[in-house]
Amino acid sequence: MITARDDRRRTFETVPAGVEAASWWGRAWVSALEEASGDAARLARGYAYAAEGHVDAVTVTPGRIVAYVRGSRARPYRTELALSPFPDAEWSELLEAVAADPTALASLLEREVPQSLAGKVLPGAGELVPRCSCPDTARPPCKHAAALCYRAARLLDEDPFVLLLLRGRGERELLDELTRRNAAHAAREQPDTAPDFPGIPARAALTRTSLPPLPAPLRAPAAVGLPPAYPADPAAPDPLALDQLATDAAARAFALLTTAEDPIAGLTLWQDAVRLASAHPTAGLTGAARTLYRDLARATGSTTTDLARAAAAWRQGGRPALAALEEAWDPPAGPFDRARPALIAASQGAFRPERNRLTAHTRQLRLGRDGLWYAYESRPDTEDWWPTGTPAADPLTALRR
């Protein structure tokens, strides 16, 4: 279930290609910043930065749109565009106007900004406030803020709900509220006379009927049972494969019975192979387990070392931990920027940042998309990183586990 709080933060790792805004509302967005700028040269440099891909992931929340923009220095600048959100009373008036206007509602559902809302939701000249951590303190916007503005216009082309999120409301809550208000308008427009439906006698409607109670559900077993032994037979399937299939099917059935959730729903072939291998730690592998690792690696086109590393990550934290192993990404401002000073203050040494990773000699921390930190270790003078410990929301805690 998506809550209103979850609906009010969106991060776009990839912005649609191009720089020129294609929609009239995208062009109006750019004009709001261009009209407030007195430096055409800065705008031109910002346009070039946007075209050359200097703008990293874009995060949108009520009142601001934030991204890291790479300039001439090694570390990117934190850049944002601020736009005042609407108060609740103004939102109520706006939603009521859309719900009462079928044309405006249809345009919004087609992901277009209704013309009737243009003057209300689009920023005017000077209303879009740029901020940047770069040393350019002259009259804003700087070239980094201009680059973010041009890239944000392409987001608005694709999804005008980004603009409405800036004004304070997420897409899901807007659609729910518009549905409710539209139904209320439709109900008020219904004729007062009820349709002539065939009925039943009141005595029949009020007659009590009773059904026998359902039997109580069977109690779930305390643990997963062991599969039967499969004899080796040249004409029969591989007994090791049968044992693995039966054991995994029993564990999956137990999870469905006790949690009503399928533990392998949505897994790719590689993720499922890693999950199966994770049940057998590489320390002290039996002959059967070594065969399993070899077969799974062959089926997924990987090496047994890569599979063992991925299985260690899965044991560390499941699917999110595997993603932290395999994916490097650019986190938005917040926990990542606060982690390095915290590690230095705790005498853990200076960690070098690179995308979502902090590295110091043989230790490394990786920030997952789930907001948790995952610890890694490597031998000296190598880049052979292996998961270690358990993840934590605090980098110091993850490092010490």
QUICOR-V134132 format. One record per backbone hydrogen bond with DSSP energy under -1.0 kcal/mol. CO is the residue of the C=O (numbers start at 0). NH is the residue of the N-H. E is the energy in kcal/mol with one decimal. If there is no record, write none. Layout:
# QUICOR-V134132
co: {CO | CO}
nh: {NH | NH}
e: {E | E}
This chain:
# QUICOR-V134132
co: {2 | 9 | 11 | 22 | 23 | 24 | 25 | 26 | 27 | 29 | 30 | 31 | 38 | 39 | 40 | 41 | 42 | 43 | 44 | 45 | 46 | 47 | 48 | 49 | 53 | 57 | 58 | 59 | 60 | 62 | 63 | 64 | 65 | 66 | 67 | 68 | 76 | 77 | 78 | 79 | 80 | 81 | 86 | 87 | 88 | 89 | 90 | 91 | 92 | 93 | 94 | 95 | 97 | 100 | 101 | 102 | 103 | 104 | 105 | 106 | 107 | 113 | 116 | 116 | 117 | 123 | 128 | 130 | 134 | 141 | 142 | 143 | 144 | 145 | 146 | 147 | 148 | 150 | 151 | 152 | 153 | 154 | 158 | 159 | 160 | 161 | 162 | 163 | 164 | 165 | 166 | 169 | 170 | 171 | 172 | 173 | 174 | 175 | 176 | 177 | 178 | 179 | 180 | 181 | 182 | 183 | 184 | 186 | 194 | 200 | 201 | 232 | 237 | 238 | 239 | 240 | 241 | 242 | 243 | 244 | 245 | 246 | 247 | 248 | 249 | 250 | 251 | 252 | 253 | 254 | 255 | 261 | 263 | 267 | 268 | 269 | 270 | 271 | 272 | 273 | 276 | 281 | 285 | 286 | 287 | 288 | 289 | 290 | 291 | 292 | 293 | 294 | 295 | 296 | 302 | 303 | 304 | 305 | 306 | 307 | 308 | 309 | 310 | 311 | 312 | 313 | 317 | 318 | 319 | 320 | 321 | 322 | 333 | 334 | 337 | 338 | 339 | 340 | 341 | 342 | 343 | 351 | 353 | 355 | 356 | 357 | 358 | 359 | 361 | 362 | 363 | 364 | 365 | 367 | 371 | 372 | 373 | 374 | 375 | 376 | 378 | 382 | 385 | 391 | 393 | 394 | 395}
nh: {6 | 59 | 57 | 26 | 27 | 28 | 29 | 30 | 31 | 33 | 34 | 125 | 42 | 43 | 44 | 45 | 46 | 47 | 48 | 49 | 50 | 51 | 53 | 52 | 69 | 11 | 65 | 9 | 63 | 82 | 60 | 80 | 58 | 78 | 55 | 76 | 68 | 132 | 66 | 130 | 64 | 128 | 90 | 91 | 92 | 93 | 94 | 95 | 96 | 97 | 98 | 99 | 100 | 104 | 105 | 106 | 107 | 108 | 109 | 111 | 110 | 116 | 119 | 120 | 121 | 126 | 81 | 79 | 136 | 145 | 146 | 147 | 148 | 149 | 150 | 151 | 152 | 154 | 155 | 156 | 157 | 158 | 161 | 163 | 164 | 165 | 166 | 168 | 167 | 62 | 85 | 173 | 174 | 175 | 176 | 177 | 178 | 179 | 180 | 181 | 182 | 183 | 184 | 185 | 186 | 187 | 188 | 189 | 196 | 204 | 205 | 235 | 241 | 242 | 243 | 244 | 245 | 246 | 247 | 248 | 249 | 250 | 251 | 252 | 253 | 254 | 255 | 256 | 257 | 258 | 259 | 264 | 266 | 271 | 272 | 273 | 274 | 275 | 276 | 277 | 279 | 284 | 289 | 290 | 291 | 292 | 293 | 294 | 295 | 296 | 297 | 298 | 299 | 301 | 306 | 307 | 308 | 309 | 310 | 311 | 312 | 313 | 314 | 315 | 316 | 317 | 321 | 322 | 323 | 324 | 325 | 326 | 337 | 338 | 341 | 342 | 343 | 344 | 345 | 347 | 346 | 358 | 356 | 366 | 353 | 364 | 351 | 362 | 377 | 359 | 375 | 357 | 373 | 370 | 367 | 391 | 365 | 387 | 363 | 385 | 381 | 384 | 376 | 372 | 397 | 398 | 399}
e: {-2.0 | -3.4 | -2.2 | -2.1 | -1.7 | -1.8 | -1.8 | -2.3 | -1.5 | -2.6 | -2.8 | -1.1 | -1.7 | -2.1 | -2.2 | -2.8 | -2.5 | -2.1 | -2.6 | -2.4 | -2.3 | -2.1 | -2.3 | -1.2 | -2.7 | -3.5 | -3.1 | -2.3 | -2.1 | -2.1 | -2.4 | -2.1 | -3.2 | -2.8 | -2.8 | -2.7 | -2.7 | -1.5 | -2.4 | -2.6 | -1.8 | -2.7 | -2.1 | -2.6 | -1.9 | -2.3 | -3.0 | -2.0 | -1.7 | -2.0 | -2.7 | -1.6 | -1.1 | -2.5 | -2.4 | -2.1 | -2.2 | -2.2 | -1.4 | -2.1 | -1.7 | -1.6 | -1.5 | -2.5 | -1.7 | -2.1 | -3.3 | -2.8 | -1.1 | -2.2 | -2.1 | -2.1 | -2.3 | -2.2 | -2.1 | -2.8 | -1.7 | -1.1 | -2.2 | -1.9 | -1.5 | -2.4 | -2.0 | -1.5 | -2.1 | -1.9 | -1.4 | -1.9 | -1.7 | -2.0 | -2.9 | -2.1 | -2.6 | -2.4 | -2.2 | -2.8 | -2.4 | -2.1 | -2.5 | -2.7 | -2.2 | -1.8 | -2.2 | -2.4 | -2.3 | -1.9 | -1.2 | -1.0 | -1.6 | -1.9 | -2.1 | -2.0 | -2.3 | -2.4 | -2.4 | -2.6 | -2.7 | -2.6 | -2.5 | -2.5 | -2.2 | -2.1 | -2.4 | -2.5 | -2.3 | -2.1 | -2.3 | -2.2 | -2.2 | -2.7 | -1.2 | -1.4 | -1.8 | -2.6 | -2.1 | -2.4 | -2.4 | -2.3 | -2.3 | -2.1 | -2.1 | -1.1 | -2.5 | -1.9 | -2.0 | -2.7 | -2.4 | -2.6 | -2.7 | -2.5 | -2.1 | -2.3 | -1.6 | -2.5 | -2.2 | -2.6 | -2.4 | -2.4 | -2.7 | -2.0 | -1.8 | -2.4 | -2.3 | -1.2 | -1.5 | -3.3 | -1.9 | -2.1 | -1.9 | -1.6 | -2.0 | -2.4 | -1.5 | -1.1 | -1.4 | -2.3 | -2.4 | -2.5 | -1.4 | -2.7 | -1.7 | -2.1 | -1.8 | -2.6 | -2.6 | -2.7 | -3.7 | -2.3 | -1.7 | -2.9 | -2.6 | -2.7 | -2.6 | -1.8 | -3.1 | -1.5 | -2.4 | -2.2 | -1.9 | -2.6 | -1.4 | -1.2 | -2.3 | -3.5 | -2.2 | -2.1 | -1.6}
